[in-house]
Amino acid sequence: MSKKFLNKSIYAYLVRTLSKLGHAGEAHRLFRNMWIYHDQGDRDAYMSMLESLCSLGKTTEALELLQNLHEKGVDPNTMMYNMVFSALKKSKQISQLHDLYEKMKLDGPSPDIYTYNILISSFGRVGKVDETVKVFEELEQSNCNPDVISYNSLINCLGKNGDLDEAHIRFKEMQEKGLDPDVVTYSTLIECFGKTDKVDMACCLFDEMLAKGCCPNIVTYNILLDCLERCGRTAEAVDLYAKLKQQGLTPDFITYSLLERIQSGSHRKVRVRRKNPITGWIVSPLR
């Protein structure tokens, strides 16, 4: 079809449709044509193209598109920024994420709770404690309120990087603000205390979790089983495993590896390092 018959509405429709169908290359080719031949853009088409680039991990192109939208009379909105933040987080491009956030604060739209949560989680996962706390404080001073996800990321960052007292203070603070800790909150703190040999505190948190009606999952049980086995409290570990079965949970590979350690009484130091899918911490069954 000749370009003269393709007005921007047709371009926009084709870009959106091709992007949704997974034909990103063709969508991008048409998008470039629309960019060249039309002075004013279509916001939905730009949104679709940005989403497609981000889903493919093409962060350089996504950043370039986001920064050039104003040339076509389109002001980037918070959702567009969040798409790019998420892609940068996924590809662990923390420096670019930081720079984009600073640009957003300078001349972009206002961040929302999703923006803050992406940033807190991103900085926390790479151990940037000061940056994590700073963004959390900016969240508190904004028109948004921290939610359970915000606190979970902050607590995980603080506990993982040695500030367990502050992590526990934040745990209490979220409850004072009316937020109920979830399984991720408790699992994170249980692992933090267990990893620093404060197993009694880890057990207290587990009991508190049950008392408040928050059901532990298999990850929570694995964390506590690991803590109990490492400090030689095998009888309690066996009782905990019985409770796991009573709850109707299905043991996984890590559970069975922990049971082997408990039954053998082995405390060898060589372990397989396995990342906890929820907290990012390490539960390390023997090979």
Backbone bond lengths (Angstrom), bond angles and torsions (degrees), N, CA, C in turn:
res aa  C-N    CA-C-N  psi(-1)  N-CA   C-N-CA  omega(-1)  CA-C   N-CA-C  phi
1 M - - - 1.470 - - 1.533 109.63 -
2 S 1.325 116.43 136.13 1.462 120.78 -179.39 1.522 110.34 -66.83
3 K 1.335 115.56 144.81 1.463 120.53 -178.87 1.518 111.83 -62.61
4 K 1.341 116.50 -25.47 1.468 118.06 -177.14 1.528 111.98 -69.11
5 F 1.337 116.47 -18.88 1.462 119.60 178.43 1.532 112.08 -91.58
6 L 1.325 116.76 -4.92 1.462 120.03 -177.64 1.527 109.36 -99.60
7 N 1.324 115.41 97.44 1.464 117.04 173.32 1.525 108.71 -80.67
8 K 1.318 116.00 174.70 1.468 118.01 -172.34 1.526 112.27 -66.47
9 S 1.335 118.19 -26.28 1.464 120.45 178.23 1.522 110.86 -67.02
10 I 1.341 116.06 -40.35 1.463 119.87 177.91 1.527 110.08 -67.50
11 Y 1.338 116.10 -44.40 1.458 119.75 176.08 1.527 110.51 -55.81
12 A 1.326 115.35 -46.97 1.465 120.09 -177.44 1.521 110.91 -60.48
13 Y 1.346 116.07 -44.21 1.471 120.15 179.63 1.523 110.70 -61.59
14 L 1.334 117.10 -45.55 1.461 121.21 -178.15 1.528 111.48 -65.56
15 V 1.333 116.34 -41.18 1.466 119.99 179.35 1.526 110.11 -62.81
16 R 1.343 116.39 -46.12 1.467 120.06 180.00 1.525 111.19 -61.91
17 T 1.332 115.94 -45.18 1.465 120.32 -176.43 1.519 111.88 -67.43
18 L 1.326 116.65 -47.14 1.458 120.09 -179.87 1.525 111.69 -63.32
19 S 1.331 116.85 -38.12 1.470 120.74 178.30 1.521 110.65 -63.13
20 K 1.333 116.18 -45.16 1.467 120.42 -178.84 1.519 111.91 -66.40
21 L 1.342 117.15 -29.91 1.462 121.37 179.96 1.529 112.52 -84.78
22 G 1.335 115.99 -1.80 1.459 120.29 177.06 1.511 115.28 88.86
23 H 1.335 117.47 7.77 1.477 120.89 178.91 1.535 109.32 -92.38
24 A 1.322 114.60 67.76 1.465 119.86 -172.40 1.522 112.68 -65.01
25 G 1.332 116.36 -38.37 1.465 119.03 -178.37 1.517 112.12 -62.37
26 E 1.332 116.29 -46.98 1.458 120.63 179.51 1.530 110.56 -66.51
27 A 1.339 115.85 -38.53 1.464 119.84 178.11 1.524 110.41 -61.73
28 H 1.326 116.11 -40.28 1.455 120.40 -178.44 1.532 110.84 -68.61
29 R 1.339 116.67 -37.54 1.471 120.26 178.18 1.533 110.91 -62.56
30 L 1.334 115.65 -46.66 1.464 119.55 177.85 1.520 111.39 -64.74
31 F 1.336 115.22 -36.82 1.453 119.65 -179.77 1.527 110.51 -62.72
32 R 1.327 116.72 -41.88 1.469 119.92 178.58 1.528 110.67 -62.48
33 N 1.333 116.66 -38.33 1.469 120.00 176.87 1.529 110.59 -62.60
34 M 1.329 115.71 -44.19 1.466 119.61 178.80 1.529 110.43 -61.17
35 W 1.315 115.47 -39.31 1.469 120.55 -179.46 1.536 110.13 -63.52
36 I 1.327 116.19 -39.87 1.469 120.88 -177.04 1.527 111.93 -74.34
37 Y 1.327 116.51 -42.73 1.469 119.76 -169.00 1.529 114.78 -95.01
38 H 1.335 118.09 -4.99 1.469 119.29 -178.96 1.524 110.09 -130.35
39 D 1.327 115.02 127.42 1.461 120.34 -178.60 1.524 111.78 -70.18
40 Q 1.325 116.24 -37.21 1.458 120.83 179.81 1.527 109.26 -105.84
41 G 1.311 115.56 138.30 1.455 119.98 -176.81 1.510 113.70 -99.05
42 D 1.313 115.29 172.94 1.452 123.00 177.02 1.526 107.98 -108.57
43 R 1.337 116.67 118.71 1.458 120.81 -174.55 1.533 111.88 -58.33
44 D 1.332 117.33 -41.84 1.464 119.97 -178.57 1.525 111.58 -64.03
45 A 1.336 115.71 -37.82 1.464 119.31 178.31 1.520 110.45 -65.64
46 Y 1.323 115.90 -42.43 1.466 119.73 178.38 1.530 110.52 -63.46
47 M 1.328 116.35 -40.50 1.459 120.76 178.65 1.530 110.36 -62.00
48 S 1.322 116.84 -44.49 1.464 121.08 179.89 1.530 111.27 -64.22
49 M 1.339 116.40 -42.36 1.455 119.87 -179.65 1.522 111.07 -66.45
50 L 1.316 115.77 -40.48 1.467 120.56 179.01 1.528 110.49 -64.03
51 E 1.316 115.80 -43.05 1.469 120.44 178.63 1.519 111.11 -62.03
52 S 1.332 116.31 -41.35 1.461 121.04 179.55 1.522 111.17 -64.33
53 L 1.330 117.23 -45.24 1.462 120.96 179.28 1.532 111.14 -61.83
54 C 1.312 115.81 -42.68 1.472 120.40 -179.03 1.521 111.40 -66.04
55 S 1.323 116.81 -41.59 1.463 119.91 -179.07 1.523 111.62 -65.56
56 L 1.343 116.84 -27.26 1.464 121.49 178.06 1.532 112.64 -88.93
57 G 1.336 116.10 -0.40 1.460 120.00 179.64 1.514 114.32 75.87
58 K 1.336 116.64 16.61 1.476 120.28 179.32 1.522 109.28 -86.47
59 T 1.320 115.26 72.15 1.460 120.82 -172.36 1.523 113.15 -70.47
60 T 1.330 117.04 -33.24 1.472 119.77 178.61 1.522 110.44 -61.86
61 E 1.338 115.82 -46.81 1.463 120.26 178.85 1.524 111.94 -66.44
62 A 1.336 115.95 -37.27 1.464 119.97 179.88 1.528 111.07 -65.96
63 L 1.324 116.13 -41.88 1.466 120.30 177.77 1.525 110.98 -63.84
64 E 1.323 116.16 -41.92 1.465 120.55 179.91 1.533 110.58 -62.99
65 L 1.333 116.46 -43.85 1.460 120.21 179.31 1.521 110.90 -63.46
66 L 1.327 116.73 -45.46 1.462 120.92 -179.05 1.530 111.23 -59.38
67 Q 1.323 116.04 -40.95 1.461 120.78 -175.43 1.532 112.88 -77.94
68 N 1.348 116.76 -16.76 1.470 119.83 -177.31 1.527 113.65 -105.59
69 L 1.318 117.38 1.43 1.463 120.33 -176.76 1.527 112.85 -59.50
70 H 1.332 115.86 -34.58 1.469 118.91 -176.74 1.530 111.77 -61.59
71 E 1.348 117.11 -23.32 1.464 120.36 178.08 1.526 111.57 -62.88
72 K 1.324 116.71 -24.95 1.459 121.74 -178.81 1.527 111.83 -105.18
73 G 1.327 116.02 17.65 1.461 120.01 176.17 1.513 114.15 74.98
74 V 1.332 117.33 19.93 1.462 121.61 179.49 1.523 108.82 -114.40
75 D 1.315 116.45 124.38 1.460 120.82 175.78 1.523 109.33 -89.97
76 P 1.323 118.36 123.31 1.470 120.17 178.50 1.528 110.35 -59.52
77 N 1.322 116.53 137.68 1.456 119.58 177.19 1.527 110.66 -101.93
78 T 1.313 115.69 177.66 1.461 120.57 -176.32 1.519 111.85 -62.42
79 M 1.332 117.15 -37.16 1.462 120.36 179.88 1.520 111.20 -61.82
80 M 1.339 116.52 -39.15 1.463 119.82 178.13 1.520 110.84 -63.92
81 Y 1.325 115.97 -44.61 1.466 119.58 177.21 1.523 111.02 -60.35
82 N 1.327 116.76 -42.30 1.460 120.23 -178.48 1.524 112.38 -62.80
83 M 1.333 116.00 -36.43 1.465 119.77 176.38 1.528 110.31 -58.67
84 V 1.317 115.26 -47.12 1.466 119.61 -177.67 1.529 110.44 -70.21
85 F 1.336 117.66 -40.20 1.467 120.35 175.73 1.522 110.66 -56.26
86 S 1.329 116.93 -44.89 1.469 121.21 -178.89 1.521 111.38 -62.58
87 A 1.343 115.92 -41.73 1.465 119.92 179.43 1.530 110.91 -65.62
88 L 1.329 116.82 -40.31 1.464 120.70 178.59 1.524 111.04 -66.72
89 K 1.318 115.88 -38.15 1.470 120.14 176.52 1.516 110.68 -62.25
90 K 1.326 116.34 -46.51 1.463 121.51 -177.99 1.518 111.32 -61.43
91 S 1.335 116.94 -37.31 1.468 120.86 -179.48 1.535 112.21 -91.26
92 K 1.346 116.05 5.17 1.471 122.86 176.14 1.530 112.70 59.21
93 Q 1.327 115.72 36.26 1.472 120.83 177.26 1.533 107.95 -94.39
94 I 1.311 114.62 73.91 1.460 120.78 -170.61 1.524 112.03 -70.23
95 S 1.321 117.01 -36.02 1.466 120.25 179.29 1.524 110.75 -63.24
96 Q 1.339 116.24 -44.99 1.468 120.04 179.13 1.529 110.79 -66.35
97 L 1.330 115.41 -36.85 1.464 119.78 177.73 1.525 110.91 -62.18
98 H 1.339 116.14 -43.20 1.466 121.23 178.29 1.524 110.89 -62.15
99 D 1.336 116.48 -45.18 1.471 120.41 -179.05 1.525 111.43 -63.42
100 L 1.325 116.60 -39.63 1.468 120.11 179.99 1.520 110.80 -67.20
101 Y 1.326 116.48 -37.56 1.468 120.32 177.86 1.524 110.63 -63.98
102 E 1.333 116.90 -41.87 1.458 120.12 178.01 1.529 110.61 -63.23
103 K 1.322 116.83 -38.87 1.466 120.86 177.00 1.527 110.71 -65.50
104 M 1.310 115.72 -40.67 1.468 120.01 178.93 1.524 110.82 -61.39
105 K 1.318 116.68 -41.97 1.471 120.32 179.51 1.529 111.15 -66.83
106 L 1.330 116.06 -30.32 1.459 120.63 -176.28 1.529 112.37 -78.67
107 D 1.342 117.26 -49.53 1.464 118.87 -174.51 1.528 113.99 -143.65
108 G 1.315 116.73 19.60 1.457 119.83 -179.16 1.517 112.50 -107.97
109 P 1.330 116.89 -171.91 1.465 120.84 177.21 1.530 110.33 -72.75
110 S 1.302 116.65 168.15 1.473 120.69 179.88 1.523 110.23 -73.51
111 P 1.326 117.37 137.49 1.469 120.01 175.21 1.526 110.33 -64.01
112 D 1.321 117.09 151.29 1.458 121.24 172.22 1.526 108.60 -113.87
113 I 1.320 116.95 -175.05 1.467 120.37 -175.78 1.527 111.04 -61.84
114 Y 1.342 117.23 -33.19 1.463 120.02 178.89 1.522 110.69 -66.97
115 T 1.320 116.36 -39.44 1.468 120.40 176.70 1.523 110.33 -58.61
116 Y 1.329 115.08 -53.03 1.463 119.53 -178.13 1.528 112.13 -59.65
117 N 1.324 116.61 -41.99 1.462 119.37 -178.69 1.525 112.34 -65.63
118 I 1.333 116.58 -38.44 1.466 119.90 176.38 1.532 109.63 -61.79
119 L 1.324 116.59 -44.55 1.464 120.84 -177.30 1.524 111.58 -67.65
120 I 1.325 117.19 -45.51 1.465 120.81 -179.23 1.522 110.36 -60.88
121 S 1.330 116.23 -44.98 1.464 120.82 179.18 1.530 111.10 -64.69
122 S 1.325 116.91 -42.44 1.476 121.29 -177.26 1.519 111.49 -64.15
123 F 1.333 116.47 -49.85 1.469 119.73 -179.77 1.527 110.83 -67.12
124 G 1.329 116.49 -37.58 1.463 120.03 -179.06 1.510 113.12 -64.18
125 R 1.321 116.75 -39.33 1.461 120.68 -175.72 1.519 113.00 -68.37
126 V 1.322 117.38 -22.66 1.471 119.72 178.22 1.527 111.45 -103.27
127 G 1.338 115.93 12.95 1.462 120.23 173.33 1.511 115.97 77.88
128 K 1.339 117.51 16.61 1.464 120.40 177.88 1.531 108.73 -84.96
129 V 1.331 115.01 80.17 1.467 120.82 -172.19 1.529 111.39 -64.75
130 D 1.326 116.93 -47.65 1.476 119.71 -177.85 1.522 111.05 -60.17
131 E 1.344 116.21 -42.23 1.458 120.31 -179.57 1.529 110.81 -66.87
132 T 1.334 115.88 -38.65 1.468 121.02 178.82 1.516 110.89 -62.15
133 V 1.325 116.10 -48.50 1.465 121.17 -179.35 1.530 110.26 -64.42
134 K 1.329 116.46 -39.63 1.463 120.60 -179.95 1.527 111.25 -60.78
135 V 1.339 116.74 -46.76 1.464 120.05 -179.64 1.526 110.51 -66.00
136 F 1.340 116.58 -38.58 1.461 119.83 177.72 1.531 110.58 -61.18
137 E 1.318 116.41 -41.74 1.472 120.14 178.72 1.533 110.81 -66.50
138 E 1.329 116.49 -36.54 1.472 119.67 175.80 1.531 110.54 -64.94
139 L 1.314 116.23 -35.87 1.466 120.79 174.75 1.526 110.49 -61.76
140 E 1.325 116.43 -45.06 1.467 120.42 -179.36 1.524 111.84 -63.18
141 Q 1.332 116.75 -31.79 1.455 120.99 -178.36 1.524 113.09 -87.33
142 S 1.320 117.00 -4.57 1.460 121.49 -178.17 1.526 110.61 -89.04
143 N 1.325 115.59 -173.00 1.465 120.49 176.14 1.522 112.27 -81.10
144 C 1.327 117.05 -3.23 1.470 121.90 178.14 1.535 108.96 -96.23
145 N 1.309 115.72 160.27 1.459 121.67 175.00 1.528 109.27 -115.87
146 P 1.340 117.74 138.70 1.466 119.28 176.17 1.527 110.27 -58.52
147 D 1.324 116.58 142.16 1.457 120.75 175.83 1.530 109.04 -113.23
148 V 1.317 117.15 -172.73 1.466 120.88 -177.73 1.528 110.91 -61.02
149 I 1.327 116.69 -37.54 1.463 120.43 179.60 1.529 110.69 -63.49
150 S 1.327 116.28 -40.80 1.476 120.67 178.79 1.523 110.07 -60.10
151 Y 1.340 115.18 -48.89 1.468 119.53 -178.70 1.527 111.99 -66.08
152 N 1.324 117.16 -39.23 1.469 119.61 179.57 1.522 111.31 -59.08
153 S 1.329 116.10 -43.86 1.472 120.03 -179.53 1.524 110.82 -66.48
154 L 1.333 116.39 -41.18 1.461 120.16 179.10 1.523 111.28 -65.35
155 I 1.325 116.41 -46.49 1.474 121.23 -179.60 1.526 110.29 -61.65
156 N 1.324 116.78 -43.08 1.457 120.71 178.95 1.526 111.18 -61.21
157 C 1.328 116.48 -43.10 1.466 120.78 179.97 1.530 111.05 -64.25
158 L 1.320 116.56 -47.31 1.471 120.52 -178.55 1.522 111.39 -64.25
159 G 1.336 116.64 -47.53 1.461 120.19 -178.28 1.511 112.33 -66.07
160 K 1.322 116.24 -40.77 1.459 121.06 -177.85 1.519 112.01 -66.65
161 N 1.326 116.06 -26.63 1.464 120.33 -176.76 1.527 113.32 -107.30
162 G 1.332 115.43 23.85 1.462 120.19 167.44 1.507 117.66 93.07
163 D 1.335 118.38 -2.93 1.470 119.62 179.80 1.521 109.61 -101.99
164 L 1.337 114.93 67.78 1.455 121.02 -174.60 1.525 111.97 -68.96
165 D 1.328 116.51 -33.85 1.471 119.75 178.55 1.526 110.68 -61.62
166 E 1.327 116.30 -45.62 1.467 119.99 179.54 1.537 110.59 -67.07
167 A 1.332 116.38 -36.18 1.464 119.82 177.12 1.522 110.42 -60.76
168 H 1.343 116.79 -41.81 1.464 120.83 179.98 1.529 111.24 -69.84
169 I 1.326 116.57 -35.69 1.470 120.49 175.74 1.528 110.34 -61.51
170 R 1.322 116.37 -43.95 1.473 120.14 178.77 1.526 110.96 -65.32
171 F 1.324 116.81 -33.95 1.461 121.87 176.56 1.533 110.07 -61.14
172 K 1.324 116.26 -44.27 1.469 120.56 177.61 1.529 110.59 -68.38
173 E 1.315 116.08 -38.93 1.461 121.53 -177.93 1.526 111.52 -61.67
174 M 1.318 117.03 -42.70 1.461 119.15 -178.48 1.530 110.92 -63.00
175 Q 1.321 116.22 -35.39 1.464 119.46 178.62 1.527 111.31 -70.61
176 E 1.325 115.86 -37.32 1.466 119.89 176.51 1.516 111.47 -63.12
177 K 1.335 116.68 -27.10 1.462 121.20 178.40 1.527 112.57 -88.20
178 G 1.332 115.99 5.75 1.460 119.62 176.38 1.514 115.30 87.96
179 L 1.329 117.14 12.12 1.465 120.83 178.72 1.524 109.71 -96.83
180 D 1.310 117.28 127.69 1.467 121.91 179.97 1.525 110.13 -86.54
181 P 1.333 118.00 122.17 1.465 119.88 175.59 1.525 110.18 -58.77
182 D 1.334 116.63 143.51 1.457 120.10 178.45 1.531 109.97 -107.74
183 V 1.335 116.21 -171.73 1.461 120.03 -176.06 1.526 111.47 -62.42
184 V 1.337 116.95 -31.02 1.471 119.99 178.36 1.525 110.42 -68.70
185 T 1.329 116.89 -42.80 1.471 120.96 178.88 1.516 110.52 -57.94
186 Y 1.338 115.58 -53.09 1.468 119.68 -177.49 1.524 111.71 -65.09
187 S 1.328 117.58 -43.11 1.469 120.12 -179.29 1.522 111.12 -61.06
188 T 1.329 115.52 -40.52 1.467 120.20 179.17 1.520 111.18 -61.91
189 L 1.336 116.58 -49.65 1.466 119.88 -178.29 1.520 112.37 -67.82
190 I 1.336 116.57 -39.21 1.465 119.54 177.51 1.527 109.96 -58.23
191 E 1.326 116.20 -42.90 1.458 119.67 179.24 1.525 111.69 -68.35
192 C 1.335 116.59 -39.12 1.470 119.97 178.48 1.523 110.79 -59.65
193 F 1.323 116.59 -48.57 1.473 120.06 -179.32 1.523 110.84 -68.49
194 G 1.329 117.35 -41.78 1.459 119.69 179.91 1.503 112.56 -63.94
195 K 1.318 116.47 -36.75 1.466 121.30 -177.90 1.523 111.45 -69.23
196 T 1.343 116.66 -24.23 1.470 120.80 178.58 1.530 111.32 -101.90
197 D 1.347 115.39 21.43 1.465 123.04 176.12 1.527 113.77 63.93
198 K 1.318 117.09 22.52 1.464 120.98 173.40 1.526 108.17 -100.01
199 V 1.346 113.38 64.17 1.458 120.15 -171.09 1.523 111.34 -69.55
200 D 1.325 117.46 -33.84 1.474 119.40 178.16 1.521 110.50 -60.31
201 M 1.321 116.84 -40.91 1.457 120.59 178.23 1.522 110.28 -66.70
202 A 1.317 116.83 -38.43 1.464 120.76 177.60 1.528 110.20 -61.52
203 C 1.330 115.96 -42.49 1.473 120.55 179.03 1.525 111.23 -66.27
204 C 1.328 116.75 -38.78 1.472 120.54 177.88 1.529 110.64 -62.07
205 L 1.311 116.02 -41.77 1.466 119.95 178.27 1.525 111.25 -64.58
206 F 1.321 115.92 -37.73 1.466 119.45 177.55 1.530 110.44 -63.64
207 D 1.332 116.42 -44.25 1.475 120.57 178.33 1.526 110.98 -63.92
208 E 1.339 116.10 -40.24 1.471 120.52 178.24 1.528 110.52 -62.82
209 M 1.300 114.44 -40.15 1.466 120.76 179.18 1.529 110.40 -58.08
210 L 1.325 115.78 -48.18 1.461 120.44 179.73 1.522 111.31 -64.20
211 A 1.335 115.99 -42.03 1.469 120.89 -177.63 1.522 111.22 -63.03
212 K 1.322 116.55 -31.22 1.463 120.45 -178.30 1.531 112.67 -90.38
213 G 1.331 116.20 5.30 1.457 119.26 176.02 1.514 115.03 79.37
214 C 1.315 116.78 16.61 1.468 120.98 176.93 1.530 107.62 -94.79
215 C 1.316 117.40 112.02 1.466 121.71 -173.18 1.524 111.72 -78.53
216 P 1.330 117.69 122.84 1.464 119.38 175.29 1.523 110.59 -67.77
217 N 1.317 116.98 148.69 1.459 120.89 175.19 1.527 108.92 -104.03
218 I 1.329 116.54 -175.46 1.460 119.70 -175.98 1.525 111.38 -63.64
219 V 1.333 117.23 -30.55 1.471 120.33 178.10 1.523 110.33 -65.34
220 T 1.335 116.90 -43.44 1.462 121.21 178.39 1.528 110.68 -59.06
221 Y 1.331 115.76 -47.62 1.472 119.71 179.69 1.523 111.31 -62.20
222 N 1.321 117.08 -42.25 1.466 119.59 179.43 1.523 111.44 -61.35
223 I 1.315 116.25 -41.05 1.467 120.65 179.41 1.524 110.56 -60.15
224 L 1.329 116.18 -48.33 1.463 119.31 -176.93 1.523 111.64 -72.21
225 L 1.328 117.39 -37.12 1.468 119.92 174.99 1.524 110.52 -58.41
226 D 1.327 116.14 -42.51 1.460 121.05 179.01 1.524 111.06 -62.35
227 C 1.339 115.65 -43.56 1.475 120.12 179.31 1.530 111.03 -61.23
228 L 1.325 116.11 -46.81 1.469 120.65 -177.33 1.526 110.95 -66.42
229 E 1.327 117.55 -41.68 1.460 120.28 -179.63 1.525 111.51 -65.17
230 R 1.328 116.98 -41.34 1.466 119.95 -177.15 1.514 112.62 -65.46
231 C 1.332 117.56 -28.32 1.475 118.29 179.68 1.533 111.42 -100.23
232 G 1.335 116.88 12.80 1.468 120.62 172.56 1.511 115.98 81.02
233 R 1.333 117.54 12.14 1.476 120.24 -178.18 1.541 108.56 -92.65
234 T 1.333 114.80 64.82 1.459 120.80 -171.78 1.525 112.73 -68.71
235 A 1.337 117.51 -34.89 1.468 119.41 -179.84 1.524 110.53 -62.57
236 E 1.327 115.77 -42.04 1.465 119.68 177.82 1.523 111.06 -66.68
237 A 1.327 115.95 -34.59 1.460 120.08 178.48 1.529 110.71 -64.88
238 V 1.339 116.44 -40.86 1.465 120.88 178.10 1.521 110.27 -64.21
239 D 1.329 117.16 -42.31 1.469 121.09 177.57 1.528 110.82 -62.60
240 L 1.326 115.67 -38.41 1.464 119.95 179.98 1.529 110.35 -66.42
241 Y 1.323 115.92 -39.08 1.468 118.85 178.32 1.528 110.69 -63.36
242 A 1.341 116.57 -38.87 1.465 120.42 177.54 1.530 109.99 -62.01
243 K 1.319 116.32 -38.05 1.469 120.77 179.08 1.529 110.47 -67.13
244 L 1.316 115.42 -37.93 1.467 120.66 176.94 1.532 110.50 -58.80
245 K 1.340 115.90 -47.38 1.463 120.65 -179.99 1.530 111.10 -65.46
246 Q 1.332 115.02 -38.62 1.465 119.80 179.91 1.525 111.01 -63.28
247 Q 1.326 116.18 -33.29 1.460 120.75 179.28 1.531 111.56 -73.54
248 G 1.323 116.70 -13.09 1.464 120.02 177.78 1.517 114.43 89.78
249 L 1.332 116.81 15.01 1.458 120.35 178.84 1.527 110.67 -82.13
250 T 1.316 115.94 151.34 1.462 121.78 179.19 1.523 109.63 -98.75
251 P 1.341 117.47 119.37 1.467 119.61 177.99 1.527 110.77 -59.69
252 D 1.333 116.93 147.18 1.460 120.93 176.33 1.526 109.84 -111.63
253 F 1.327 116.25 -170.67 1.461 120.12 -177.01 1.527 111.72 -58.88
254 I 1.329 116.58 -41.10 1.465 120.08 -178.84 1.523 110.19 -65.45
255 T 1.329 117.00 -40.35 1.472 120.27 178.34 1.525 110.36 -58.18
256 Y 1.327 116.50 -48.87 1.462 119.79 -177.88 1.528 111.75 -65.74
257 S 1.330 116.47 -34.46 1.465 119.40 176.56 1.523 110.86 -65.18
258 L 1.325 115.44 -39.32 1.468 120.19 177.27 1.529 110.92 -65.56
259 L 1.330 116.57 -39.24 1.467 120.41 178.69 1.518 111.19 -63.77
260 E 1.328 116.76 -37.91 1.461 120.16 176.63 1.516 111.25 -61.70
261 R 1.333 115.37 -40.88 1.468 119.26 177.49 1.517 110.91 -64.53
262 I 1.327 116.00 -42.02 1.470 120.07 -179.35 1.525 110.66 -63.93
263 Q 1.327 116.46 -44.26 1.462 120.49 -177.42 1.518 112.64 -70.29
264 S 1.336 116.62 -35.07 1.461 120.16 -178.68 1.516 112.21 -84.87
265 G 1.333 115.74 -19.07 1.465 119.68 -177.10 1.502 111.56 69.16
266 S 1.350 116.33 20.11 1.461 120.98 -176.60 1.514 110.86 -79.58
267 H 1.309 115.68 137.92 1.474 121.29 176.80 1.527 110.02 -130.04
268 R 1.344 114.97 38.55 1.469 117.68 177.61 1.519 110.51 -60.43
269 K 1.315 115.28 153.28 1.458 119.96 -176.16 1.522 112.95 -88.65
270 V 1.344 117.44 -19.39 1.452 119.36 -178.64 1.515 108.92 -82.04
271 R 1.327 116.73 118.10 1.450 120.82 -175.23 1.529 110.44 -133.37
272 V 1.301 115.11 154.16 1.463 120.58 171.46 1.516 107.66 -80.37
273 R 1.309 117.00 126.99 1.463 120.79 -177.93 1.520 109.56 -87.79
274 R 1.320 117.62 114.65 1.464 121.72 -178.14 1.514 109.72 -123.29
275 K 1.325 115.30 128.74 1.466 119.95 -177.13 1.518 110.80 -80.05
276 N 1.349 114.90 132.18 1.457 121.10 174.63 1.528 108.80 -67.99
277 P 1.346 118.68 124.41 1.468 120.52 -174.62 1.516 114.25 -67.61
278 I 1.327 117.93 -18.04 1.462 120.25 -179.01 1.520 111.31 -94.33
279 T 1.341 116.32 -53.16 1.463 118.61 -171.80 1.517 113.47 -94.33
280 G 1.353 116.84 -19.59 1.460 118.90 -175.45 1.512 112.55 84.93
281 W 1.337 116.94 -2.99 1.465 121.19 177.77 1.517 109.82 -80.85
282 I 1.331 115.57 176.70 1.460 119.99 -173.94 1.528 111.03 -106.73
283 V 1.315 115.50 126.35 1.465 121.26 164.76 1.511 104.96 -111.10
284 S 1.342 117.37 125.80 1.463 118.23 -164.97 1.527 112.43 -125.06
285 P 1.341 118.06 84.71 1.455 119.94 175.50 1.525 111.40 -69.04
286 L 1.329 116.18 155.88 1.462 119.83 178.08 1.508 110.29 -70.06
287 R 1.325 114.73 153.47 1.474 119.92 174.46 1.512 108.82 -72.59
